[in-house]
Amino acid sequence: MAQRTPPHSTTRTDREPLGPGFRRLLGAVGAGNLGDGIAIVALPWYAATLTDDPLQVALVGAATRLPWLLFALLAGVVGDRVDRRRLMMTAGGVKAVLLVLLTAVVALGVGSIPLLVVIALAVGVCEVFFDNTAMAMVPTVVARSRLERANGAFQGVERVLNKFVGAPVAGMLLAASTAWAFGAQAVLILLGVTLLLTLRGEFRPTVADEARPALWGMLREGVVWLWRHPVLRPMALITGASNLATALMAAVLVLFAQDVLGVGPQGYGLLMTVTAAGAVLGAVVVPFFAGRVHPATAMAVILAVMGAAALAIGLVHDVALFVAGYFVTGFVSSWWNITVLSLFQRLTPDALRSRAFSAHRTLSWGMLSVGMGLGGALATVLEGPMGREWALAAPFVGAGLIDLTLAGVAVLVFGRAMIDRALSEAATG
């Protein structure tokens, strides 16, 4: 009897080229990520030239994230109703117009914090539609057997261009002119739109027009489908809880580095680079073995490693341990993203992919904002009875315990047979 290849395994076709369609999509997303990397530096820098109020500067940053909570579900519905390539091109085109407007505002010296918040919100909405739709398009430009490689490439490009390249490029552009930084973003997103224009294929979801329900009905259908799925529902909940744990640490990270580890601003920048380095290495290495490790095993191992690293950092206040822990965390974070995205894309029908992914992303990003608030509140409450050092360490200890608990939950919830059965049904359905 011939041995059946599991749906999640890596086959010989997984090492074949990903194809010109994927390269064009990756190029478009890469151009957008480089622009976003420039914005991470340029936007708060420009805000700081308009005001020295930390709250107002923080509002500008928050405005870029808020659309993920407010518009991700809508983006998913639209992505399952229209041609996804055209939707990405439209979102990119509108974003470019907004960035040209911002460039003119900066060049003319007529900027203000309220105007900057409004533009940041609008740009963020465009990013939600662009990024969410890009993830839904991946299975339409590569074979299912090569999803791990494709998602690994996405992870690597995002980390390299967003974290490593974007920041120094932004610094050079800002040294010349703040307007140049935003103008460069506009050029980059237009480059991405141009690459999408050359993409050939059918990118309209496979659903008949007459069978398509109303907007609200489609939104509800996507959320309900995700919630009823035996694999994707617990995966979304565990991802959200793990993101909450990550945000607990992020809330006090800069203070932990300064007051507990005793590093200055340059040292802090190097510490942050460690995570990106681990993530980039993961994006390169993980696709070569991810398909050979069952998703159930991978998720439990990743959560256990993340929990152990966070717990060690919180209990042993040492710079070398912090570097090692965050490097490993970056690596397994890429492994998690590649595993979860590939599994999600295989299990979700094309007609539901944008909506289901947006529901998943809404929960994940929502937990990030909740975790940030909880982390800051926890450190504030504990500073009196425990002292500043251990109060700042408490979110790391809490995050470690959460992830270790989630690892146990993953072992209990994600049975190999359950996931294999869901993959087989999705492949034949």
C-alpha positions in Angstrom: 0.0 0.0 0.0 1.3 3.4 -0.9 2.1 5.7 2.0 0.0 8.8 2.2 1.8 12.1 2.5 0.4 14.1 5.4 -1.1 17.4 4.3 1.3 19.4 6.3 4.5 17.7 5.3 7.3 19.1 3.1 7.6 17.4 -0.2 10.0 17.7 -3.1 7.8 20.4 -4.7 8.3 22.5 -1.6 11.9 23.1 -2.8 10.8 24.3 -6.3 10.8 28.0 -7.2 7.8 29.9 -5.8 7.1 31.5 -9.1 6.9 35.0 -10.7 3.5 35.6 -9.3 4.7 35.2 -5.7 7.8 37.3 -6.4 5.6 40.2 -7.6 3.4 39.9 -4.5 6.4 39.6 -2.2 7.9 42.7 -3.9 4.8 44.7 -3.4 4.6 43.7 0.2 8.3 44.3 0.7 8.1 47.8 -0.7 5.2 48.6 1.7 7.2 47.1 4.6 10.2 49.3 3.8 7.9 52.3 3.8 6.4 51.2 7.1 9.9 50.8 8.5 10.7 54.4 7.6 7.4 55.5 9.2 8.2 53.8 12.5 11.0 56.4 12.9 9.8 59.3 10.8 6.3 59.6 12.2 7.1 60.0 15.9 10.1 62.2 15.0 7.9 64.6 13.1 5.3 64.5 15.9 8.0 65.4 18.4 8.9 68.5 16.3 5.3 69.7 16.7 4.9 69.1 20.4 6.9 68.0 23.5 3.8 66.4 25.1 4.4 62.6 25.4 0.7 61.9 25.4 0.2 63.7 22.1 3.2 62.0 20.5 1.8 58.6 21.7 -1.6 59.4 20.2 0.0 59.6 16.8 1.5 56.1 17.2 -1.7 54.7 18.5 -3.6 56.1 15.5 -1.6 53.8 13.2 -2.7 50.7 15.2 -6.3 51.5 16.0 -7.5 50.7 12.5 -6.6 47.0 13.1 -9.2 46.9 15.9 -11.8 49.0 14.0 -11.6 48.0 10.4 -9.9 44.5 10.1 -13.3 42.7 10.0 -14.6 45.0 7.4 -11.4 44.6 5.4 -12.0 40.8 5.5 -15.5 41.1 4.2 -14.5 43.3 1.3 -11.5 41.0 0.6 -14.0 38.2 0.1 -16.3 40.2 -2.2 -14.0 41.8 -4.7 -10.9 41.1 -6.8 -8.1 41.0 -4.1 -5.3 42.3 -6.4 -7.4 45.4 -7.2 -8.3 45.9 -3.6 -4.6 45.9 -2.7 -3.9 48.3 -5.6 -6.7 50.6 -4.4 -5.6 50.6 -0.8 -2.0 51.3 -1.9 -3.0 54.1 -4.2 -5.1 55.9 -1.6 -2.2 55.4 0.9 0.2 57.0 -1.6 -2.1 60.0 -2.1 -2.3 60.5 1.7 1.5 60.3 2.0 1.9 62.9 -0.8 -0.5 65.1 1.2 1.5 64.6 4.3 4.7 65.4 2.4 3.2 68.7 1.2 2.0 69.5 4.8 5.5 69.0 6.1 7.2 70.9 3.3 4.8 73.9 3.8 5.2 73.9 7.5 1.4 73.7 8.2 1.4 70.5 10.2 -0.4 70.0 13.6 -0.9 67.0 15.9 -4.7 66.7 15.1 -4.0 66.7 11.4 -1.2 64.2 11.8 -3.5 61.9 13.9 -6.2 62.0 11.1 -3.7 61.2 8.4 -2.1 58.5 10.5 -5.5 56.9 11.0 -6.4 57.1 7.3 -3.0 55.6 6.4 -3.5 52.8 9.0 -6.9 51.9 7.4 -5.2 51.5 4.0 -2.5 49.3 5.6 -5.2 47.1 7.1 -6.9 46.5 3.7 -3.5 46.1 2.0 -1.8 43.7 4.5 -4.9 41.6 5.3 -5.6 41.0 1.7 -1.9 40.2 0.9 -2.0 37.3 3.3 -5.3 36.0 1.8 -3.7 36.1 -1.7 -0.7 33.9 -0.8 -2.4 30.5 -1.5 -3.5 31.8 -4.9 0.0 32.4 -6.2 1.9 29.4 -4.7 1.1 25.7 -4.4 -0.3 24.5 -1.0 2.9 22.3 -0.6 5.0 25.5 -0.6 3.1 27.6 1.9 5.8 27.3 4.6 8.5 28.6 2.2 6.2 31.4 1.0 5.3 32.5 4.6 8.9 32.2 5.6 9.8 34.6 2.8 7.1 37.0 3.9 8.4 36.9 7.5 12.0 37.5 6.4 11.2 40.4 4.1 9.0 42.0 6.7 11.7 41.8 9.5 14.6 42.8 7.3 13.0 45.8 5.6 10.9 46.9 8.5 13.4 46.6 11.3 16.9 46.6 9.8 16.7 48.6 6.6 13.8 51.0 7.4 15.3 52.7 10.5 18.7 53.7 9.0 17.1 54.8 5.7 14.7 56.9 7.7 17.6 58.4 9.6 19.3 59.4 6.4 16.2 60.9 4.9 15.3 62.8 8.0 18.8 64.2 8.1 18.1 65.7 4.6 14.5 66.7 5.2 11.5 65.3 7.1 9.4 65.8 3.9 11.8 63.4 2.1 11.0 60.6 4.5 7.3 60.8 3.8 7.8 61.3 0.1 10.0 58.2 0.0 7.1 56.2 1.6 4.8 57.4 -1.2 7.3 56.3 -3.9 7.7 52.9 -2.3 4.0 52.2 -2.0 3.5 53.3 -5.7 6.3 50.9 -6.6 4.3 48.2 -4.8 1.1 49.1 -6.7 3.1 48.9 -10.0 4.3 45.4 -9.2 0.7 44.4 -8.4 -0.3 45.8 -11.8 2.0 43.2 -13.5 0.6 40.3 -11.5 -1.4 38.0 -13.7 -4.2 35.6 -12.6 -7.7 35.3 -11.2 -7.8 36.9 -7.7 -11.6 37.2 -7.2 -12.8 34.9 -4.4 -14.4 31.7 -5.6 -18.0 32.5 -4.8 -20.9 33.1 -7.2 -22.2 36.7 -7.2 -25.8 35.5 -6.7 -24.7 33.4 -3.6 -23.0 36.3 -2.0 -25.0 37.6 1.1 -25.2 41.2 2.3 -22.2 42.9 3.9 -23.3 42.2 7.5 -24.2 38.7 6.6 -20.8 38.1 5.1 -19.1 39.5 8.2 -21.1 37.3 10.5 -20.5 34.3 8.3 -16.7 34.7 8.6 -16.7 35.2 12.3 -19.1 32.3 13.0 -17.1 30.0 10.6 -13.9 30.7 12.5 -15.5 30.3 15.9 -17.0 27.0 15.0 -13.8 25.5 13.5 -12.4 22.9 15.8 -8.8 23.9 15.0 -8.8 27.6 14.1 -10.9 28.7 17.1 -8.5 27.4 19.8 -5.6 28.5 17.6 -7.0 32.1 17.5 -7.6 32.1 21.2 -4.2 30.8 22.1 -2.6 33.3 19.7 -4.4 36.1 21.3 -3.5 35.0 24.9 0.2 34.6 23.8 0.1 38.1 22.3 -1.3 39.4 25.5 1.7 37.9 27.3 4.1 39.4 24.8 2.5 42.8 25.3 2.9 42.5 29.1 6.6 42.6 28.5 6.6 45.2 25.8 4.7 47.6 28.1 7.7 47.9 30.5 10.5 46.8 28.2 12.3 50.1 27.9 12.1 50.7 31.7 13.3 47.2 32.4 16.3 47.7 30.1 17.1 51.1 31.7 16.4 50.5 35.4 17.0 46.8 35.8 19.6 45.9 33.1 21.2 49.3 33.3 21.7 49.9 29.6 21.6 53.3 27.8 19.7 54.3 24.7 22.3 52.8 22.3 22.4 49.6 24.3 18.6 49.5 24.2 18.6 49.8 20.4 21.1 46.9 20.2 18.9 44.8 22.5 15.9 45.4 20.3 17.9 44.4 17.2 18.6 41.0 18.8 14.9 40.0 18.5 14.8 41.0 14.9 18.0 39.0 14.2 16.5 35.9 15.7 13.3 36.5 13.8 15.2 36.9 10.5 17.2 33.7 11.2 13.9 31.9 11.9 12.3 33.2 8.7 15.3 31.7 6.7 15.8 28.4 8.6 12.3 27.4 9.7 10.8 26.7 6.2 13.4 23.9 5.7 12.0 21.9 8.7 8.6 23.4 9.5 6.7 21.1 7.1 8.3 18.0 8.8 7.2 19.0 12.3 3.6 18.4 13.0 1.7 21.7 13.8 0.4 20.2 17.1 4.0 19.5 18.2 5.3 22.8 16.9 2.8 25.0 18.7 3.4 23.3 22.0 7.2 23.5 21.7 7.2 27.1 20.6 4.9 28.2 23.5 7.1 26.3 26.0 10.3 27.9 24.7 8.7 31.4 24.8 7.4 30.9 28.3 10.8 29.6 29.6 12.7 32.5 28.0 10.3 35.1 29.5 10.4 33.5 32.9 14.2 33.3 32.9 14.5 37.0 32.0 12.1 38.0 34.7 13.8 36.0 37.4 17.5 36.4 36.4 18.3 40.0 35.7 21.3 39.6 33.4 22.0 41.3 30.1 23.6 38.2 28.5 20.5 36.1 29.4 18.2 38.8 28.1 20.1 38.8 24.7 19.9 35.0 24.5 16.3 34.9 25.6 15.1 37.5 23.1 17.1 36.0 20.3 15.5 32.6 20.8 12.1 34.3 21.2 12.5 36.1 17.9 13.4 32.7 16.2 10.5 30.8 17.6 8.1 33.7 16.9 8.9 33.3 13.2 8.4 29.6 13.6 5.0 30.3 15.2 3.9 32.7 12.5 5.0 30.4 9.6 3.2 27.4 11.2 0.0 29.2 12.1 -0.3 31.1 8.8 0.4 28.0 6.7 -2.1 26.0 8.7 -4.7 28.8 8.5 -4.3 29.1 4.8 -4.7 25.4 4.2 -7.8 25.1 6.4 -9.7 28.1 5.2 -11.7 28.0 2.0 -10.8 30.7 -0.5 -14.3 32.3 -0.3 -13.8 32.9 3.5 -10.1 33.5 3.7 -10.0 37.3 4.1 -12.9 37.4 6.6 -11.6 34.5 8.7 -8.1 35.9 8.7 -9.3 39.4 9.7 -11.3 37.9 12.6 -8.2 36.1 13.7 -6.1 39.3 13.3 -8.6 41.5 15.2 -8.4 39.2 18.2 -4.6 39.1 18.1 -4.1 42.8 17.8 -6.8 43.5 20.3 -5.0 41.4 22.9 -1.8 43.4 22.3 -3.5 46.6 23.3 -5.0 44.9 26.4 -1.7 43.4 27.4 0.1 46.8 27.1 -2.4 48.3 29.6 -2.2 45.3 32.0 1.6 45.3 31.9 1.9 48.9 32.8 -0.8 48.6 35.5 0.8 45.5 37.0 4.2 47.2 37.4 2.6 50.4 38.9 0.6 48.4 41.5 3.6 46.2 42.5 6.2 48.9 42.7 5.2 49.9 46.3 5.2 46.5 47.9 8.0 44.9 45.8 10.3 47.7 44.8 10.9 49.0 41.3 13.3 46.2 40.1 10.9 43.4 40.8 7.8 45.4 39.8 9.3 45.8 36.3 10.3 42.2 36.3 6.8 41.0 37.2 5.3 41.3 33.7 8.1 39.1 32.4 7.4 36.5 35.0 3.6 36.7 34.3 4.2 36.4 30.6 6.4 33.3 31.1 3.7 31.6 33.3 1.0 32.4 30.7 3.0 30.9 27.8 4.0 27.8 29.8 0.3 27.3 30.7 -0.7 27.8 27.0 1.9 25.2 26.0 0.0 22.7 28.3 -3.3 23.8 26.9 -2.0 23.3 23.3 -0.9 19.7 24.2 -4.4 19.0 25.5 -6.4 20.8 22.7 -4.4 20.1 19.5 -4.5 16.4 18.8 -2.5 15.2 15.8 -5.5 13.2 14.5 -7.8 16.3 14.9 -5.5 18.5 12.8 -4.8 15.8 10.2 -8.5 15.2 9.8 -9.3 18.9 9.4 -6.5 19.2 6.8 -7.8 16.2 4.8 -11.3 17.6 4.8 -10.1 21.0 3.7 -8.0 19.5 0.9 -10.9 17.4 -0.4 -13.6 20.0 0.2 
